[in-house]
Amino acid sequence: MGDARAHRGVPRRAAAAACAPQEAYGFAGAPRRGLGGLPRLPGPRAASEAQYLPLPGAQPPASAPAPAPDHPHAPRARLAGELPGLRTPRAGRTPDAASYVFGGVLTPRQGPAFPGGTGRKKNDGARARLSILVVEDDPLARRVLRERLDGHRVEFAADAKAARARIAAGDHDICFIDLKLGPADRCSGLALIPLASNRGAYTVVMSGHDSERHVERAYDLGCDDFYAKGGTEDNVGAVLARCLGKREAAANERVFEERFLTRDAETRAQVAAALRYAATELPVLILGPSGTGKTSLARVLHEQSGRAGEFVAINCSAVGEELLEAELFGWRKGAFTSADESRKGKLLLADQETLFLDEIGSMSLKMQAKLLKAVEERSFYPLGAERPETSRFRLISATLEDLQGLIQSGRLRFDFYQRIHGVTVRLKPLARRRGDLLPLIRALTRGRRRLSFTPEAKRLLLAHDWPGNVRELKKLVELLAAGEQGRIGPETLAKLLKTLELESGEAFVTEAQYREVLRRELKGAVESFVDEIVLRSLEENGGKKTKVLAALKIATRLLYASLKRQAGRTNGGAGA
């Protein structure tokens, strides 16, 4: 009669009365829930519906068809390219840490929620299994907890002696401890709290002895939660959620101190959100100016995913379109003149691993269409191949461009954008997170010559605009470490900052200009640059060519060649 399953057809109040021992734990009459008392997550939902969140203000082009409304009770076919088996919350919900675990994404003792773990493991579709010890002398209460913790690896101890042995021998994620173990017991459970806590277990006291003295004593001994029997809230689910949230935060702190150093609260929040999905196949899009650490963050996400293989990366703006296609898809022997042997492409090399596409905004529409098909179908044809290859890679993309602007200008396909931005992280320029400057310098000099800055030099560091961001800071630290003085004053610092500004491509050629040159041949880009300078000089000098020749210090031949090109473009435009 004590089993709640015998009362499913009985009204809630009657079931509660029939199960008094269970109600002592606050579980009587509770609806059937998912693991740990959390509501059961819905079946596999479209990853694009729930997690492929658009950038603020992002809108599809006018020609894009509006999505059909999703009736809450209508069966829905899986969308093209949807990640099978990934449990995601309904649109508009941001699940907590426990939701990811119980959705079958994280595994116990293997993610940032578990200190000392080896990183998040790949999602193999299995439900998370936590190691839990329940110290409780009441058989009926143990049975209730067994049901509430269904799906986890649960051990029981009915007395203090057995509990000590299990705590010493085990490696438990959570320990539930009843203070009074037996009719004549005088709260021997108190002595178990520091034993479990020192072993790294999240320690929870659940007892009928809830006097202020007992509560205070339990927390002083190191328990994380204290619940009085007879509570009506869903205690187990709340405990599991807090436990996992606490451990996730601790592991993320290690990432921010050791692998992706930042003290900026906004940056930490965005990176932590991406880390939460590290073990899934959900794509990640990293936005930010050049030099802010987009590649470093992509590596961290790869490491935290539990993927033990290679981090496969390519800069899409550094190679031409034809070479980019060959690098991504690979080729078969004889596919083109110089193809003396077959070669695997980046897509195949990244099978079951991470594929990082840097500067994805520079990709042509043709390449976007080909890559979109590979991402959605998980298959592609290498150059010259008659049969497709399959690859289940996890895609991480990065760009410094305004993707919304590219969509509106027709240079970025909206459907391609939807497939690459599952989780979006925006990295701020270093000038907007100045609190990271000195910690970054300390990290960059760790194990090397240490540097010290005078108060005036520190003020100069904080006032600098850092156009090259972290990349510029690294160069500065290298120069300072190789200098004669370890104590840095404002004169030395100002001189080196000026040197970096003159050496930096940012001082003359912007990233946008450089990418434009890569899209076109260098000759054409140089001619366009010359023509623009000549035109501006003509405007400033009232159209007088002799003054333009003197101001620009150029030969007459170069001036008239530029004017001829401009006239040709004007005539061509008029006739079109």
N, C-alpha and C positions, 0 to 999 in steps of 0.2 A: 504493500500500500504506500510505502514511502517513495516509490519511484514515480517521478512526475510523468513518465510516459503512460502510466495507467490512468491518467486523468485528462487526456487531451480533449475528450468530448465533454468534460465537466466545466461549467462556468468558472471563470477565473477565481471568484471569491470562494466557491466551494472547494476548488482544487487547492487553494492556499490553506484552507482549514484542514484538509485531509493530509497535507504535507507539512505539518508544523516544523519538523526538523529541517526541512529544506528551506522553509521561509526564514529560519534562523540565519541563513546566509544571504537572504535577500533574493533568492532565485525562484520562489514559488510563483506560479502563474505567469512567468515571463514567457513571451512568445519564442518560438523556435528561432534561433539566430545562427549566424555563421560561426566560424572558429573564434574562440575567446569571447563569445558574447556579442561580437559585432554583427550588424545586420548583414545578411548574405548579399554579396555584391551581385549585380545583374550579370547575366551571361555575357559572352564576348560581345562587346560593342565595337562600333567602328572606331579605330584609333584616330582616324581623321576627324570624327565627330566630337570625340571627347577631349583629345589632347592636341590636335593640330591647331593650335590657337593662332589667329592672325596677329600680325603686328598692329599696334594701336592705329586706327584709322585705315587699315588696309581694306580695300574693296576690290572685288573682281572687276575686270573690264566690263563695259556695258554689254559686250557680246556674250559673256559667260552665262550659261543657263542657270536659273535659280534652282537650288536644291528642293526636291519634293519634301513636303512635311512628313515627319515621322510619327505616325499614329502610335500612341503609347502602348497599344495592345496588339498592333499588327506585327506579324513576323517580318523580319527584315533580312534580306540576303546580304552576305558579307560584301563590302565594297571592294572594287578592284585594288589589289595591293594591300588590303587590310591585313594587319598582323594577326594570324590565327592563334587563338588560345590566349591572347593577352587580355586580361581582365582590366578594364578601365572604367572609371566612374562615369555616370551620366554627365552630359554637357552642363557646365556651370558649377560643378562640384570640384573642390580641391581636396582630395582625400588626405587624411593624416598618415603618419608613418605606418600605423598598424594596417591601414587599408592596403598598402602596397604589399605588405608581408602576407596578409591573408588572401590577397588576390593571386598569390602564386608567383610573385615577382622576386622577392628576396628569400634567401634561405638562412637559417639560424647559424650564428657564430661565423658568418662568412661575409658580412657586409660592414659598412661603416657604423651600423648600429651596434656592432659587437667589438669592443676594444680587443686588440690582439689578433683580430681576424686577418685573413689574407686578401681582403677585398671582396666586392660583391661577385657572386658567382652567376653564371649564365642562368637564365630562366629555363629550366627543363620541364616546365609545366607542372611540376609537383607542388603540393601545398607546403607551406613552411612548417617545420617541425621544431618546436622549442623543447629544450630539456628542462623539465619542471619537477621540483621535489615538493610534495605535500606532506607536512608533518601534522597529523590529525589523528586523534584516538577514537573518534566517533565513526563507526563503519558506515552509517547512513550518510553522514556528511562527506565522507570520502567518496561514496558512490555518486553523490551530486556533483562534486568537483570533477570526478572522472568524466562525467557526461559533458560538463561545461568546457572541459579541456580536450574534448575529442579531437583527434588529429595531431596531437602533440605527444612527445615521449614523456610520460608521467611516471614518477616513482612515488611510493608511499612509505611513510614511517609512522608507526603508532605510538612510539615512546621516544624519550630523549636519547637513550642509548643507541637505538637503531638510527635515529636522525643524525647523531654525531658521526657514525660510521659512514652513512651515505653522503654526508656533506664532505667528509675527508676524501672519500674515494671518487666522488663525482665531479662534474664540471657543469653545474646547473646554470641556466639562464635566469630562472626565477625560483624562489623558495617561498611557499606559503607556510606560515608557522602559527599554530594554535598555542596560546600561552599556557593553558592548563591541560596537561596530558595525563588524564586519569582522575578518578574521583578524589583521591587524597593528595593530588599533586598541588604544589604551591608555586605555580607559574614557572615551571622549569624551562618553558619555551624561551624565556628571556635570555638564558645563557646561550641559546642557539643563534640568536640574532647576530652577534659579532662574528661567529664562526662562518655563517653563510655570507655575510657582507664582506668579510676579508677575502673570501674566495671569489669575489666579483659577481656574486648573484644579486639580482634585484630582489630585496627581502621585503616580504609583505606579511604583516601580522593581521590575523583575522581571529578575533576573540570576543567572548562574552564579557570579559573584564575590560570595560572601557572607561574606567575612572581616570581622572586627570593624571593621577600618579602613575598609572600603568602606561598611559599614552606617552607621557613625558619620558619615562624610563626607557620605553621601547625606541623612541627616536634618539635619545642620548646614546643608546647602544648601537645605532647605525641602521635602523630599519628605514626603508624608503616610503612605505605606505602603512597606514594602520586603519583597519576597518572593524567596526563593531558588528557582531552578528545581529541580524535583525534589520539591517539597512535595506532599503527598497531599490537602490540604484543597481545598475548592472556592474557590479564590482569587478568581475573578472575581465570584462572587455576593457574597462577603464585602466586596470592595472597593466594589461598587455600593451595598450596603446602608450601609456606613459613610459613603460620600460623601454620599448623600442625607440620612442622619441628621444629619450635621454641618451641612449647609447649611440644613436645616429648622430646627435649633436656632438658627442665626445669624439667620435671618429672624424666628423667633418672638421673639427677644430685641429686635428692633427694634419689634415690636408692643407688647411689654411696656414699652418705654421711651417710645414715642411715642403709641400709640393706646389702650392699656388698661393704664395704669400700675399695676403691682403687684410687690412684692418677695416676696410670700408664696409659698413653695414649693408648697403644696398647691393654691392657686388657679392658679398657673402651670401645674401639671401638668394640671389639668382643662381649662383654656382651650386648652392646646397640643393636647390630644386632640381638642377640637372643631375647632380650626384644621386638623387633619389631614384632616378630612372636609369642609372648607369648599367644595371644588369639586364635591362630590356633591350628590345630592338628598335625602340622609338628613336627616330632621327633627331639630331641636335643641330641647331643653327646658331653659330657664334658671330655676333656683330661687334664691330668696334674699329677704331682707327688703327692704322699701321703701328706695330710695335707695342700693342697693349697686352700681348700674351695669348692670342687666340690659339696658336699652335701648342703652347704649353698647356692650356686648359684642355685641348683635345686629347693630349697624351694622358693627362690625369684621368679623364673620363674613360679612356681605354684601360688604364691600369686598374681603376676601381670597378670596372665591369667584370673582372675575373677572367677576361679573355687572355690566355697565356701566350698567344702567338704574337705575330708581328703587327706593328702599327704601320699601316700602309698609307702613305701620304703622297700627294702631288699638288703642285701649284698650277692651277688652270691658266693663269695669266702668263706663265713663264714659257709656254710652248705654243706653237701654232695649232690651228684646228686639226689638220691632218695628223700631226704627231700626237696630239692629245687623244684622238680617237684610237690610234694604235697603242698608246701607253695604257689607256683604260681597258680596252677590249682585247688586246693581244692580237696575234696573227698566226696563221698557218704557213708552213714552208711553201714558198712560191706564190704567196698572196700578192707580192709586188716584186719589182726587179731585184732589190737588195735583200729580200727575205730568204736567206740561205738556210734558215732553220726556224722552227716554230718557237713562239715565245708566249708565256702567260702574261696576261694583262693585269692591271691593278685590281680589277673587279674579282678575278679568280684568285689572286694572291691573298685577297682579304676575305676569303670564304671562312665563315665562322669567326671572323676577326673584325677589326675596325678599319673602315676606309675614310680617310680624311681628305676632303677636297677644299683646298685653300683658294681664295679669290674666285668663288664659284660664280660671282656676278659677271665675270668676264667671258663666260661660256656663251658660244653662239646659240641661236635658236635651234639650229640643226642638231647640235650636240645635246642641247637640253632635251629635245624630243627622244633622242636615242637613249640617253641616260634615264629618262623618265620611264621608258619601257623596261629597262633592266631593273630599276628599283621596284617597279610594281609587280613584274612577273618573276623576279629572281632568276631570270635567265637572259642570255644574250648570245649573239653570234660573233666570235672573233673574226677578224678580217680573213677572208678566203676560206672560212669554215662552212661545211655543209650541215653540221649538226650543232645544236646550241650547247652551251655550257651553263651550268647552274652554280649560283653562289649566294649564300645567305650572309651577306656582309651587313654590318651595322654602319650606317652612314652618319658622318659628322661633317658639316660644311661650315665655311667661314667666309666672310667678306667684309670690306670696309665701305661698300657702296650702299646707297639708299635703294633698297629693293622695291619699295613702293613706287619710287620714281621710275625705276626700270620697268615695272609692270605697266605704268601709265604711258610710258614712251614706247612700249611694244618691244623692248629689248629683253624682257623676262616673261616666260610663259607663266600664267597664273596657276595652271595645274602642276607645273614643275615646282613652283614656290610652295604649294600646298604639301607636296611630298617631302620637302627638305626641312620644314620648320616645325617638326613635332614639339620640341622643347627649344625655346629661344632664350639665349643669354646675351645681354648687352654689356660689353666691357667699356667702362668709362675711361677717357684719357687720363694720364697720370696727373695732369694739372687739376683734375677734379677729384682726386683722391690723394691729396698731399700728405695725409697721415701715413701713407705707405712708403714715403721717400726714405726716411732714416731706417726703418725696419728692413727695407729692400737692400740698402747699402750694407747693413750688418750681415744680411744673408749672403750677399755677393762676395763679401770678404771673409766668410767663414772658412777656416782652415788656411787662410792666406794672411798677408800683411794687413793688420787692422788699421783703420783710419779714424782720426778724431777731427772734428770741425769746431772752429771758434764760433761764438754766438753770431758774429757778423756773417760768417760763411753759411751757417744754418739758415739765417734769414734770406741770404741770396739763393740758396737751394729752394726754399719754399716760395720765393717770388718768381723763379724761372718758369717759363711757359711749357717747357718740355715738349716741343713739337714732335720729337722722335719717340716720346713716351718711354717705356721701360727699356727699349733697345738703346735709346740715347743714354739713359742712366747707366746701363752696363758698360758702354764705351767710356763714359766719364770715369767710372770706378776703375777700369783697367788702366787708364792714363794716370789717375791719382796713385794707384798702387805701385806703378812703375816709376813714380817721381822720387825726388830726393827727400821730401818731407812727409812724415806721417801725420803731422798736425797741420791741417789745411786752413789757410786764411782766405779772406775774401779776394785778395789780388790774384792768388794762384787759381782759385776757383773760377773767377771771372774770365781769366785768360783762356783756360781750358774750355769753358762753355762757348766762348767766341770761336775757338778753333773748331769745335764740333759743329757749330752752326755753319761755318764756311765749308766744312767737309761734307756736311749732310746734303743729300739730294733734296731734302725737304726745303732747303734754302733757295733753290732755283727751280728745279723740276718737281712738280707735285706728283703724288701718286696717280691722280686722275690723268695727268699729262703722260706719264709713263705708260699707263695701261692703253691710252689712245695710240701711242706709238706702236705698241705690240699688236694692236688690231690692224694697223696699216703698215706699209713698208716705211722704213726710216726716211728715205728720200722724200716721199710725199709729205710726211709729218714735218720735216725740216722746211720744205718749201712753204707749207701753210703757215709755219711760225714766222718765216721771213716776210711773207706777204702781209701778215697782220701787223708786224712791226713797221713795215714800210707805209702801210695805210695810216696807222696812227701818227707817224711822223709827218706825213703829208698834211693831215688835218691840223696838227700843231703848228705847222709852218706855212699855212695858207696855201698849200698846193705848190709851193716853190721847190722845184727839184734840186736846185743848187744848195739850198739850205738843208734838204734831206740828206744829200751826199755828204755835207760837212758834219751834220749832227750824228749820223750813223757811221761815218768813216768807212764808206763802202765804195766800190768801183761803179762807174756809170753803167757798165754791162750788167751788173747784178741788179741795179735799180730797174733798168728797162726790162730785164727778164721777168722781174716780179710784176711790173705793170702789165706786161703782155699776158701773164697767167691770169691776172685779175680780170682783164678785159675779156679773155676767153671764157671765163666762168660767167661773167655778166651776160655776154652775148648768148651763151648756151642756155642760161636760165630764161632769157627773153624769148627764145625760140621754142621752148618746151611746151 
